Amino acid sequence: MSSTAARTASTGTVWNRVGIPRPLLFGFIGVLIFMIGDGVESGFIAPFIEGHGAGSEVRASYVITAYGVAVMLASWLSGALSELWGPRRVMQLGLTVWIVFDVLFLSLGAAQHNFALMLVFYGLRGFGYPLFAFSFLVWITATAPVARLGAAVGWFYFAFTGGLPTLGSLTASVTNPLLGKFGTLWIALAVIAFGGAFCLLGVRERTGYARLAPPGVKPVQSLARSLSIAWTNPRVAVGCVVRIINTAPQFGLWVILPAFFTDEMGFTDGDWLRLLSIMFATNIFFNLLFGLVSDRIGWRTTIRWFGAVGCALSVLALYFVPKLLTGNYWIAVGVGMVYGATLAGFVPISALMPSLAPGNKGGAMALLNLGAGGAAFVGPAIVSVFLGPLGRDGVVLIFAGLYVVAAGLTLFLKLPKESEEAIAQGKTLHETTEPLAAPAT
């Protein structure tokens, strides 16, 4: 059955009404399971590496940094390679990379307390999850009707953040006392393998089996298109900046908030961890809600008002309200929930970006994913530069200012005529714009 026929057959079903492309249903479930396995280590991997050969917090950070660089590069490649090989093949590559280098990391690096091998293998393993998860996001954007794309990517981030860090950390809290951290990491590998196999064997939708780029586009040209789009289509470059601003403050806040809440506000470490868990549990459900809402009120509108303006206000509340009401834990939890909710207002950026460049969707997705990876560096870098001269107050004001900038940048993210027609006609970007994607001469 063709992808068009599959969508037609499922029209009017509960899956269509909630925004999940029925042929990709098992993929969403598989990504959730995969990201649970990936998220298991999120709360303890740095001290684990330190205790298994790194020897110090600084040397352990080198391993984490190498991993982060690989994540950022793989995030870009997931879009570019999906155009060239098809999303399913790139997902297979990502799953294989994760399994192979995790086995090597655990057996030859951590088990042997070999710092050099941990640095190499854990770093290379960083290519795994972006190639798997973000390639499935490309598959979604190529398959879902444009009019329901916001809801579809909302479900993707529901699955993604439901696993990393939420259910992954919860899993570790159960298995660590029973099996130890080393045993927990082997369990995580089994969960990863099961989730990946469930996704790849369960999804039979044919669009993702084939390359998305036109036949005339060669490998080097495909990779070049994923970079050159930044200046040939400036709106996509602006979208990349908005994506960076989306989570850069989040990563920066993870640096300054633990000490703020424990040392200055007087909360315990457990209080802070519970606050963080509640914040991102809220984010999970609002990822889905804003995905659905954005298809009705508009992607730009949702990003501008609920995401950018909402975060500008809520990030100030997250820091300054507890400071004004010192010791009131549940007030802090409440403003944390608001920040988690408004972060989800940026979810439609994953629907908007490929729609800005219907003739080069893979390039747009590559820059979108690059922005997601780049945020992990920009946020902490802002803290490193400005915490000394401006203090925590000044850093939080900078973060709020960035969100205001993002609100202004959304004015430039207007959809082209081809995408507006696709929405009106209930078509997918792949169907509607394939003829427009001829290689440049």
Contacts in CASP RR format, 6 or more apart in sequence:
PFRMAT RR
TARGET T0000
AUTHOR 0000-0000-0000
METHOD contacts of the structure
MODEL  1
MSSTAARTASTGTVWNRVGIPRPLLFGFIGVLIFMIGDGVESGFIAPFIE
GHGAGSEVRASYVITAYGVAVMLASWLSGALSELWGPRRVMQLGLTVWIV
FDVLFLSLGAAQHNFALMLVFYGLRGFGYPLFAFSFLVWITATAPVARLG
AAVGWFYFAFTGGLPTLGSLTASVTNPLLGKFGTLWIALAVIAFGGAFCL
LGVRERTGYARLAPPGVKPVQSLARSLSIAWTNPRVAVGCVVRIINTAPQ
FGLWVILPAFFTDEMGFTDGDWLRLLSIMFATNIFFNLLFGLVSDRIGWR
TTIRWFGAVGCALSVLALYFVPKLLTGNYWIAVGVGMVYGATLAGFVPIS
ALMPSLAPGNKGGAMALLNLGAGGAAFVGPAIVSVFLGPLGRDGVVLIFA
GLYVVAAGLTLFLKLPKESEEAIAQGKTLHETTEPLAAPAT
1 9 0 8 1.000
2 206 0 8 1.000
3 23 0 8 1.000
3 143 0 8 1.000
3 205 0 8 1.000
3 206 0 8 1.000
3 207 0 8 1.000
3 428 0 8 1.000
4 431 0 8 1.000
6 22 0 8 1.000
6 23 0 8 1.000
6 205 0 8 1.000
7 21 0 8 1.000
7 22 0 8 1.000
7 23 0 8 1.000
7 145 0 8 1.000
7 428 0 8 1.000
10 16 0 8 1.000
10 21 0 8 1.000
10 22 0 8 1.000
10 23 0 8 1.000
13 22 0 8 1.000
15 21 0 8 1.000
15 22 0 8 1.000
15 25 0 8 1.000
16 22 0 8 1.000
16 148 0 8 1.000
18 151 0 8 1.000
18 155 0 8 1.000
18 292 0 8 1.000
19 144 0 8 1.000
19 148 0 8 1.000
19 151 0 8 1.000
19 152 0 8 1.000
19 155 0 8 1.000
19 292 0 8 1.000
20 28 0 8 1.000
20 151 0 8 1.000
20 152 0 8 1.000
20 155 0 8 1.000
21 140 0 8 1.000
21 143 0 8 1.000
21 144 0 8 1.000
21 148 0 8 1.000
21 152 0 8 1.000
21 205 0 8 1.000
23 143 0 8 1.000
23 203 0 8 1.000
23 204 0 8 1.000
23 205 0 8 1.000
24 139 0 8 1.000
24 140 0 8 1.000
24 143 0 8 1.000
24 144 0 8 1.000
24 203 0 8 1.000
24 205 0 8 1.000
26 198 0 8 1.000
26 199 0 8 1.000
26 202 0 8 1.000
26 203 0 8 1.000
27 136 0 8 1.000
27 198 0 8 1.000
27 199 0 8 1.000
27 202 0 8 1.000
27 203 0 8 1.000
28 155 0 8 1.000
28 156 0 8 1.000
28 159 0 8 1.000
29 159 0 8 1.000
29 198 0 8 1.000
29 199 0 8 1.000
30 159 0 8 1.000
30 195 0 8 1.000
30 196 0 8 1.000
30 198 0 8 1.000
30 199 0 8 1.000
31 132 0 8 1.000
31 133 0 8 1.000
31 136 0 8 1.000
31 156 0 8 1.000
31 159 0 8 1.000
31 160 0 8 1.000
31 195 0 8 1.000
31 199 0 8 1.000
32 159 0 8 1.000
32 160 0 8 1.000
32 162 0 8 1.000
32 163 0 8 1.000
32 167 0 8 1.000
33 191 0 8 1.000
33 194 0 8 1.000
33 195 0 8 1.000
33 196 0 8 1.000
33 198 0 8 1.000
33 199 0 8 1.000
34 95 0 8 1.000
34 129 0 8 1.000
34 132 0 8 1.000
34 133 0 8 1.000
34 191 0 8 1.000
34 192 0 8 1.000
34 195 0 8 1.000
34 196 0 8 1.000
34 199 0 8 1.000
35 129 0 8 1.000
35 133 0 8 1.000
35 159 0 8 1.000
35 160 0 8 1.000
35 161 0 8 1.000
35 162 0 8 1.000
35 163 0 8 1.000
35 164 0 8 1.000
35 168 0 8 1.000
36 162 0 8 1.000
36 163 0 8 1.000
36 164 0 8 1.000
36 167 0 8 1.000
36 168 0 8 1.000
36 171 0 8 1.000
36 191 0 8 1.000
37 163 0 8 1.000
37 168 0 8 1.000
37 171 0 8 1.000
37 188 0 8 1.000
37 189 0 8 1.000
37 191 0 8 1.000
37 192 0 8 1.000
38 98 0 8 1.000
38 129 0 8 1.000
38 163 0 8 1.000
38 164 0 8 1.000
38 168 0 8 1.000
38 188 0 8 1.000
38 192 0 8 1.000
39 163 0 8 1.000
39 164 0 8 1.000
39 165 0 8 1.000
39 168 0 8 1.000
39 169 0 8 1.000
39 172 0 8 1.000
39 188 0 8 1.000
40 168 0 8 1.000
40 169 0 8 1.000
40 171 0 8 1.000
40 172 0 8 1.000
40 175 0 8 1.000
40 184 0 8 1.000
40 185 0 8 1.000
40 187 0 8 1.000
40 188 0 8 1.000
40 191 0 8 1.000
41 48 0 8 1.000
41 172 0 8 1.000
41 184 0 8 1.000
41 185 0 8 1.000
41 188 0 8 1.000
42 164 0 8 1.000
42 165 0 8 1.000
42 168 0 8 1.000
42 169 0 8 1.000
42 172 0 8 1.000
43 165 0 8 1.000
43 169 0 8 1.000
43 172 0 8 1.000
44 172 0 8 1.000
44 176 0 8 1.000
44 181 0 8 1.000
45 64 0 8 1.000
46 57 0 8 1.000
46 60 0 8 1.000
46 61 0 8 1.000
46 64 0 8 1.000
47 60 0 8 1.000
48 110 0 8 1.000
48 181 0 8 1.000
48 182 0 8 1.000
48 185 0 8 1.000
49 60 0 8 1.000
49 63 0 8 1.000
49 64 0 8 1.000
49 110 0 8 1.000
49 118 0 8 1.000
49 122 0 8 1.000
50 56 0 8 1.000
50 57 0 8 1.000
50 59 0 8 1.000
50 60 0 8 1.000
51 60 0 8 1.000
51 113 0 8 1.000
52 109 0 8 1.000
52 110 0 8 1.000
52 111 0 8 1.000
52 113 0 8 1.000
52 118 0 8 1.000
53 110 0 8 1.000
53 113 0 8 1.000
53 114 0 8 1.000
53 115 0 8 1.000
53 118 0 8 1.000
54 60 0 8 1.000
54 62 0 8 1.000
54 63 0 8 1.000
54 115 0 8 1.000
54 118 0 8 1.000
55 115 0 8 1.000
59 115 0 8 1.000
62 119 0 8 1.000
63 115 0 8 1.000
63 118 0 8 1.000
63 119 0 8 1.000
63 122 0 8 1.000
63 123 0 8 1.000
66 119 0 8 1.000
66 122 0 8 1.000
66 123 0 8 1.000
67 122 0 8 1.000
67 123 0 8 1.000
67 125 0 8 1.000
67 126 0 8 1.000
68 123 0 8 1.000
68 126 0 8 1.000
68 373 0 8 1.000
68 376 0 8 1.000
69 123 0 8 1.000
70 123 0 8 1.000
70 124 0 8 1.000
70 125 0 8 1.000
70 126 0 8 1.000
70 127 0 8 1.000
71 126 0 8 1.000
71 127 0 8 1.000
71 129 0 8 1.000
71 130 0 8 1.000
71 373 0 8 1.000
71 376 0 8 1.000
72 370 0 8 1.000
72 373 0 8 1.000
72 374 0 8 1.000
72 376 0 8 1.000
72 377 0 8 1.000
73 127 0 8 1.000
74 94 0 8 1.000
74 126 0 8 1.000
74 127 0 8 1.000
74 128 0 8 1.000
74 129 0 8 1.000
74 130 0 8 1.000
74 131 0 8 1.000
74 134 0 8 1.000
75 130 0 8 1.000
75 134 0 8 1.000
75 369 0 8 1.000
75 370 0 8 1.000
75 371 0 8 1.000
75 372 0 8 1.000
75 373 0 8 1.000
75 374 0 8 1.000
76 226 0 8 1.000
76 366 0 8 1.000
76 367 0 8 1.000
76 369 0 8 1.000
76 370 0 8 1.000
77 127 0 8 1.000
77 130 0 8 1.000
77 131 0 8 1.000
77 366 0 8 1.000
78 90 0 8 1.000
78 130 0 8 1.000
78 131 0 8 1.000
78 133 0 8 1.000
78 134 0 8 1.000
78 135 0 8 1.000
78 137 0 8 1.000
78 138 0 8 1.000
78 365 0 8 1.000
78 366 0 8 1.000
78 369 0 8 1.000
79 90 0 8 1.000
79 134 0 8 1.000
79 135 0 8 1.000
79 138 0 8 1.000
79 226 0 8 1.000
79 362 0 8 1.000
79 363 0 8 1.000
79 365 0 8 1.000
79 366 0 8 1.000
79 369 0 8 1.000
80 222 0 8 1.000
80 223 0 8 1.000
80 225 0 8 1.000
80 226 0 8 1.000
80 362 0 8 1.000
80 363 0 8 1.000
80 366 0 8 1.000
81 90 0 8 1.000
81 93 0 8 1.000
81 131 0 8 1.000
81 135 0 8 1.000
82 90 0 8 1.000
82 135 0 8 1.000
82 138 0 8 1.000
82 139 0 8 1.000
82 212 0 8 1.000
82 362 0 8 1.000
82 365 0 8 1.000
83 138 0 8 1.000
83 211 0 8 1.000
83 212 0 8 1.000
83 213 0 8 1.000
83 217 0 8 1.000
83 222 0 8 1.000
83 225 0 8 1.000
83 226 0 8 1.000
83 361 0 8 1.000
83 362 0 8 1.000
83 363 0 8 1.000
84 211 0 8 1.000
84 213 0 8 1.000
84 217 0 8 1.000
84 219 0 8 1.000
84 222 0 8 1.000
84 223 0 8 1.000
85 211 0 8 1.000
86 135 0 8 1.000
86 208 0 8 1.000
86 209 0 8 1.000
86 210 0 8 1.000
86 211 0 8 1.000
86 212 0 8 1.000
87 135 0 8 1.000
87 136 0 8 1.000
87 138 0 8 1.000
87 139 0 8 1.000
87 142 0 8 1.000
87 208 0 8 1.000
87 212 0 8 1.000
88 135 0 8 1.000
88 139 0 8 1.000
88 200 0 8 1.000
88 203 0 8 1.000
88 208 0 8 1.000
88 209 0 8 1.000
89 209 0 8 1.000
90 131 0 8 1.000
90 132 0 8 1.000
90 135 0 8 1.000
91 131 0 8 1.000
91 132 0 8 1.000
91 135 0 8 1.000
91 136 0 8 1.000
91 139 0 8 1.000
91 196 0 8 1.000
91 199 0 8 1.000
91 200 0 8 1.000
92 200 0 8 1.000
93 131 0 8 1.000
94 127 0 8 1.000
94 128 0 8 1.000
94 129 0 8 1.000
94 131 0 8 1.000
94 132 0 8 1.000
94 135 0 8 1.000
95 128 0 8 1.000
95 132 0 8 1.000
95 192 0 8 1.000
95 193 0 8 1.000
95 196 0 8 1.000
95 197 0 8 1.000
95 200 0 8 1.000
97 124 0 8 1.000
97 125 0 8 1.000
97 126 0 8 1.000
97 127 0 8 1.000
97 128 0 8 1.000
97 131 0 8 1.000
98 125 0 8 1.000
98 126 0 8 1.000
98 128 0 8 1.000
98 129 0 8 1.000
98 132 0 8 1.000
98 192 0 8 1.000
99 189 0 8 1.000
99 192 0 8 1.000
99 193 0 8 1.000
101 121 0 8 1.000
101 122 0 8 1.000
101 123 0 8 1.000
101 124 0 8 1.000
101 125 0 8 1.000
101 126 0 8 1.000
101 127 0 8 1.000
101 128 0 8 1.000
102 121 0 8 1.000
102 125 0 8 1.000
102 185 0 8 1.000
102 189 0 8 1.000
102 192 0 8 1.000
103 189 0 8 1.000
104 117 0 8 1.000
104 121 0 8 1.000
105 117 0 8 1.000
105 118 0 8 1.000
105 121 0 8 1.000
105 122 0 8 1.000
105 125 0 8 1.000
106 182 0 8 1.000
106 185 0 8 1.000
106 186 0 8 1.000
106 189 0 8 1.000
108 114 0 8 1.000
108 117 0 8 1.000
108 121 0 8 1.000
109 117 0 8 1.000
109 118 0 8 1.000
109 121 0 8 1.000
110 118 0 8 1.000
110 182 0 8 1.000
110 185 0 8 1.000
111 182 0 8 1.000
130 369 0 8 1.000
130 373 0 8 1.000
132 196 0 8 1.000
133 160 0 8 1.000
134 365 0 8 1.000
134 369 0 8 1.000
134 372 0 8 1.000
136 156 0 8 1.000
136 199 0 8 1.000
137 153 0 8 1.000
137 156 0 8 1.000
137 350 0 8 1.000
137 365 0 8 1.000
137 369 0 8 1.000
138 212 0 8 1.000
138 361 0 8 1.000
138 362 0 8 1.000
138 365 0 8 1.000
139 203 0 8 1.000
139 205 0 8 1.000
139 207 0 8 1.000
139 208 0 8 1.000
140 149 0 8 1.000
140 152 0 8 1.000
140 153 0 8 1.000
140 156 0 8 1.000
141 149 0 8 1.000
141 152 0 8 1.000
141 153 0 8 1.000
141 350 0 8 1.000
141 351 0 8 1.000
141 354 0 8 1.000
141 361 0 8 1.000
141 365 0 8 1.000
141 429 0 8 1.000
142 207 0 8 1.000
142 208 0 8 1.000
142 212 0 8 1.000
142 361 0 8 1.000
142 428 0 8 1.000
142 429 0 8 1.000
142 430 0 8 1.000
143 205 0 8 1.000
143 207 0 8 1.000
143 208 0 8 1.000
143 428 0 8 1.000
143 430 0 8 1.000
144 152 0 8 1.000
144 428 0 8 1.000
145 426 0 8 1.000
145 427 0 8 1.000
145 428 0 8 1.000
146 351 0 8 1.000
146 355 0 8 1.000
146 419 0 8 1.000
146 422 0 8 1.000
146 423 0 8 1.000
146 426 0 8 1.000
146 427 0 8 1.000
146 428 0 8 1.000
146 429 0 8 1.000
146 432 0 8 1.000
147 295 0 8 1.000
147 422 0 8 1.000
147 423 0 8 1.000
147 424 0 8 1.000
147 426 0 8 1.000
148 295 0 8 1.000
149 295 0 8 1.000
149 351 0 8 1.000
149 355 0 8 1.000
149 429 0 8 1.000
150 291 0 8 1.000
150 292 0 8 1.000
150 294 0 8 1.000
150 295 0 8 1.000
150 299 0 8 1.000
150 347 0 8 1.000
150 348 0 8 1.000
150 350 0 8 1.000
150 351 0 8 1.000
151 291 0 8 1.000
151 292 0 8 1.000
151 294 0 8 1.000
151 295 0 8 1.000
152 351 0 8 1.000
153 291 0 8 1.000
153 347 0 8 1.000
153 348 0 8 1.000
153 350 0 8 1.000
153 351 0 8 1.000
154 287 0 8 1.000
154 288 0 8 1.000
154 290 0 8 1.000
154 291 0 8 1.000
154 292 0 8 1.000
154 347 0 8 1.000
154 350 0 8 1.000
155 288 0 8 1.000
156 350 0 8 1.000
157 287 0 8 1.000
157 288 0 8 1.000
157 344 0 8 1.000
157 347 0 8 1.000
157 350 0 8 1.000
158 284 0 8 1.000
158 285 0 8 1.000
158 287 0 8 1.000
158 288 0 8 1.000
161 280 0 8 1.000
161 283 0 8 1.000
161 284 0 8 1.000
161 287 0 8 1.000
162 284 0 8 1.000
165 280 0 8 1.000
166 277 0 8 1.000
166 280 0 8 1.000
166 281 0 8 1.000
166 284 0 8 1.000
169 277 0 8 1.000
171 184 0 8 1.000
171 187 0 8 1.000
171 188 0 8 1.000
171 191 0 8 1.000
172 184 0 8 1.000
175 183 0 8 1.000
175 184 0 8 1.000
175 187 0 8 1.000
176 184 0 8 1.000
179 187 0 8 1.000
207 430 0 8 1.000
212 361 0 8 1.000
212 362 0 8 1.000
212 430 0 8 1.000
213 222 0 8 1.000
213 225 0 8 1.000
213 362 0 8 1.000
213 437 0 8 1.000
214 434 0 8 1.000
214 437 0 8 1.000
214 438 0 8 1.000
214 439 0 8 1.000
216 439 0 8 1.000
217 225 0 8 1.000
217 437 0 8 1.000
217 439 0 8 1.000
221 439 0 8 1.000
225 360 0 8 1.000
225 362 0 8 1.000
225 363 0 8 1.000
225 439 0 8 1.000
225 440 0 8 1.000
226 360 0 8 1.000
226 362 0 8 1.000
226 363 0 8 1.000
226 366 0 8 1.000
226 367 0 8 1.000
227 366 0 8 1.000
229 236 0 8 1.000
229 237 0 8 1.000
229 357 0 8 1.000
229 360 0 8 1.000
229 363 0 8 1.000
229 364 0 8 1.000
229 367 0 8 1.000
230 236 0 8 1.000
230 237 0 8 1.000
230 240 0 8 1.000
230 367 0 8 1.000
231 237 0 8 1.000
233 356 0 8 1.000
233 357 0 8 1.000
233 360 0 8 1.000
233 364 0 8 1.000
234 412 0 8 1.000
235 356 0 8 1.000
235 357 0 8 1.000
235 412 0 8 1.000
235 413 0 8 1.000
235 414 0 8 1.000
236 353 0 8 1.000
236 356 0 8 1.000
236 357 0 8 1.000
236 363 0 8 1.000
236 364 0 8 1.000
236 367 0 8 1.000
237 367 0 8 1.000
238 409 0 8 1.000
238 412 0 8 1.000
238 413 0 8 1.000
239 349 0 8 1.000
239 352 0 8 1.000
239 353 0 8 1.000
239 356 0 8 1.000
239 367 0 8 1.000
239 368 0 8 1.000
239 409 0 8 1.000
239 413 0 8 1.000
240 353 0 8 1.000
240 367 0 8 1.000
240 368 0 8 1.000
240 370 0 8 1.000
240 371 0 8 1.000
241 406 0 8 1.000
241 409 0 8 1.000
242 303 0 8 1.000
242 308 0 8 1.000
242 346 0 8 1.000
242 349 0 8 1.000
242 406 0 8 1.000
242 409 0 8 1.000
242 410 0 8 1.000
242 413 0 8 1.000
243 346 0 8 1.000
243 349 0 8 1.000
243 353 0 8 1.000
243 368 0 8 1.000
243 371 0 8 1.000
243 372 0 8 1.000
243 375 0 8 1.000
244 371 0 8 1.000
244 374 0 8 1.000
244 375 0 8 1.000
244 378 0 8 1.000
245 308 0 8 1.000
245 375 0 8 1.000
245 402 0 8 1.000
245 403 0 8 1.000
245 405 0 8 1.000
245 406 0 8 1.000
245 409 0 8 1.000
246 307 0 8 1.000
246 343 0 8 1.000
246 346 0 8 1.000
246 349 0 8 1.000
246 375 0 8 1.000
246 406 0 8 1.000
247 343 0 8 1.000
247 346 0 8 1.000
247 372 0 8 1.000
247 375 0 8 1.000
247 376 0 8 1.000
248 374 0 8 1.000
248 375 0 8 1.000
248 378 0 8 1.000
248 379 0 8 1.000
248 382 0 8 1.000
248 399 0 8 1.000
248 402 0 8 1.000
249 311 0 8 1.000
249 315 0 8 1.000
249 379 0 8 1.000
249 399 0 8 1.000
249 402 0 8 1.000
249 403 0 8 1.000
250 343 0 8 1.000
250 375 0 8 1.000
250 379 0 8 1.000
251 375 0 8 1.000
251 376 0 8 1.000
251 378 0 8 1.000
251 379 0 8 1.000
251 380 0 8 1.000
252 379 0 8 1.000
252 380 0 8 1.000
252 382 0 8 1.000
252 383 0 8 1.000
252 395 0 8 1.000
252 399 0 8 1.000
253 315 0 8 1.000
253 318 0 8 1.000
253 396 0 8 1.000
253 399 0 8 1.000
255 379 0 8 1.000
255 380 0 8 1.000
255 383 0 8 1.000
256 383 0 8 1.000
256 387 0 8 1.000
256 392 0 8 1.000
256 395 0 8 1.000
256 396 0 8 1.000
257 272 0 8 1.000
257 318 0 8 1.000
257 319 0 8 1.000
258 269 0 8 1.000
258 272 0 8 1.000
260 319 0 8 1.000
260 392 0 8 1.000
261 267 0 8 1.000
261 271 0 8 1.000
261 272 0 8 1.000
261 275 0 8 1.000
261 322 0 8 1.000
261 332 0 8 1.000
262 268 0 8 1.000
262 269 0 8 1.000
262 271 0 8 1.000
262 272 0 8 1.000
264 323 0 8 1.000
265 322 0 8 1.000
265 323 0 8 1.000
265 326 0 8 1.000
265 327 0 8 1.000
265 332 0 8 1.000
266 326 0 8 1.000
266 327 0 8 1.000
267 275 0 8 1.000
267 327 0 8 1.000
267 329 0 8 1.000
267 332 0 8 1.000
271 329 0 8 1.000
274 333 0 8 1.000
275 329 0 8 1.000
275 332 0 8 1.000
275 333 0 8 1.000
275 336 0 8 1.000
278 333 0 8 1.000
278 336 0 8 1.000
278 337 0 8 1.000
279 336 0 8 1.000
279 337 0 8 1.000
279 339 0 8 1.000
279 340 0 8 1.000
280 340 0 8 1.000
282 336 0 8 1.000
282 337 0 8 1.000
282 340 0 8 1.000
282 341 0 8 1.000
283 340 0 8 1.000
283 341 0 8 1.000
283 343 0 8 1.000
283 344 0 8 1.000
286 340 0 8 1.000
286 341 0 8 1.000
286 342 0 8 1.000
286 343 0 8 1.000
286 344 0 8 1.000
286 345 0 8 1.000
287 344 0 8 1.000
287 347 0 8 1.000
289 344 0 8 1.000
290 302 0 8 1.000
290 306 0 8 1.000
290 307 0 8 1.000
290 344 0 8 1.000
290 345 0 8 1.000
290 347 0 8 1.000
290 348 0 8 1.000
291 302 0 8 1.000
291 347 0 8 1.000
291 348 0 8 1.000
291 351 0 8 1.000
293 302 0 8 1.000
293 306 0 8 1.000
294 301 0 8 1.000
294 302 0 8 1.000
294 303 0 8 1.000
294 345 0 8 1.000
294 347 0 8 1.000
294 348 0 8 1.000
294 351 0 8 1.000
298 348 0 8 1.000
299 348 0 8 1.000
299 349 0 8 1.000
299 351 0 8 1.000
299 352 0 8 1.000
299 355 0 8 1.000
300 348 0 8 1.000
300 352 0 8 1.000
300 410 0 8 1.000
300 413 0 8 1.000
300 414 0 8 1.000
302 345 0 8 1.000
302 347 0 8 1.000
302 348 0 8 1.000
303 345 0 8 1.000
303 346 0 8 1.000
303 348 0 8 1.000
303 349 0 8 1.000
303 352 0 8 1.000
303 406 0 8 1.000
303 410 0 8 1.000
303 413 0 8 1.000
304 407 0 8 1.000
304 408 0 8 1.000
304 410 0 8 1.000
304 411 0 8 1.000
305 407 0 8 1.000
306 342 0 8 1.000
306 344 0 8 1.000
306 345 0 8 1.000
307 342 0 8 1.000
307 343 0 8 1.000
307 344 0 8 1.000
307 345 0 8 1.000
307 346 0 8 1.000
307 403 0 8 1.000
307 406 0 8 1.000
308 346 0 8 1.000
308 403 0 8 1.000
308 404 0 8 1.000
308 406 0 8 1.000
308 407 0 8 1.000
308 408 0 8 1.000
308 410 0 8 1.000
309 403 0 8 1.000
309 404 0 8 1.000
309 407 0 8 1.000
310 342 0 8 1.000
310 345 0 8 1.000
310 403 0 8 1.000
311 339 0 8 1.000
311 342 0 8 1.000
311 343 0 8 1.000
311 345 0 8 1.000
311 346 0 8 1.000
311 403 0 8 1.000
311 406 0 8 1.000
312 400 0 8 1.000
312 401 0 8 1.000
312 403 0 8 1.000
312 404 0 8 1.000
312 407 0 8 1.000
313 342 0 8 1.000
313 400 0 8 1.000
314 335 0 8 1.000
314 336 0 8 1.000
314 338 0 8 1.000
314 339 0 8 1.000
314 340 0 8 1.000
314 341 0 8 1.000
314 342 0 8 1.000
315 339 0 8 1.000
315 396 0 8 1.000
315 399 0 8 1.000
315 400 0 8 1.000
315 403 0 8 1.000
316 396 0 8 1.000
316 397 0 8 1.000
316 400 0 8 1.000
317 335 0 8 1.000
317 336 0 8 1.000
317 338 0 8 1.000
317 339 0 8 1.000
318 335 0 8 1.000
318 336 0 8 1.000
318 338 0 8 1.000
318 339 0 8 1.000
319 392 0 8 1.000
319 393 0 8 1.000
319 396 0 8 1.000
320 396 0 8 1.000
321 331 0 8 1.000
321 332 0 8 1.000
321 335 0 8 1.000
322 328 0 8 1.000
322 331 0 8 1.000
322 332 0 8 1.000
322 335 0 8 1.000
325 331 0 8 1.000
349 368 0 8 1.000
350 368 0 8 1.000
352 413 0 8 1.000
352 415 0 8 1.000
353 364 0 8 1.000
353 365 0 8 1.000
353 367 0 8 1.000
353 368 0 8 1.000
354 361 0 8 1.000
354 362 0 8 1.000
354 364 0 8 1.000
354 365 0 8 1.000
354 368 0 8 1.000
354 429 0 8 1.000
355 415 0 8 1.000
355 416 0 8 1.000
355 419 0 8 1.000
355 422 0 8 1.000
355 429 0 8 1.000
356 364 0 8 1.000
356 413 0 8 1.000
356 415 0 8 1.000
356 416 0 8 1.000
356 419 0 8 1.000
357 363 0 8 1.000
357 364 0 8 1.000
358 416 0 8 1.000
358 418 0 8 1.000
358 419 0 8 1.000
358 422 0 8 1.000
358 429 0 8 1.000
358 432 0 8 1.000
358 433 0 8 1.000
358 436 0 8 1.000
358 437 0 8 1.000
359 418 0 8 1.000
359 433 0 8 1.000
359 436 0 8 1.000
359 437 0 8 1.000
360 437 0 8 1.000
361 429 0 8 1.000
361 430 0 8 1.000
361 433 0 8 1.000
361 437 0 8 1.000
382 395 0 8 1.000
382 398 0 8 1.000
382 399 0 8 1.000
383 395 0 8 1.000
386 394 0 8 1.000
386 395 0 8 1.000
386 398 0 8 1.000
387 395 0 8 1.000
390 397 0 8 1.000
390 398 0 8 1.000
415 423 0 8 1.000
418 432 0 8 1.000
418 433 0 8 1.000
418 436 0 8 1.000
419 429 0 8 1.000
419 432 0 8 1.000
419 433 0 8 1.000
421 432 0 8 1.000
422 428 0 8 1.000
422 429 0 8 1.000
422 431 0 8 1.000
422 432 0 8 1.000
422 433 0 8 1.000
425 432 0 8 1.000
END
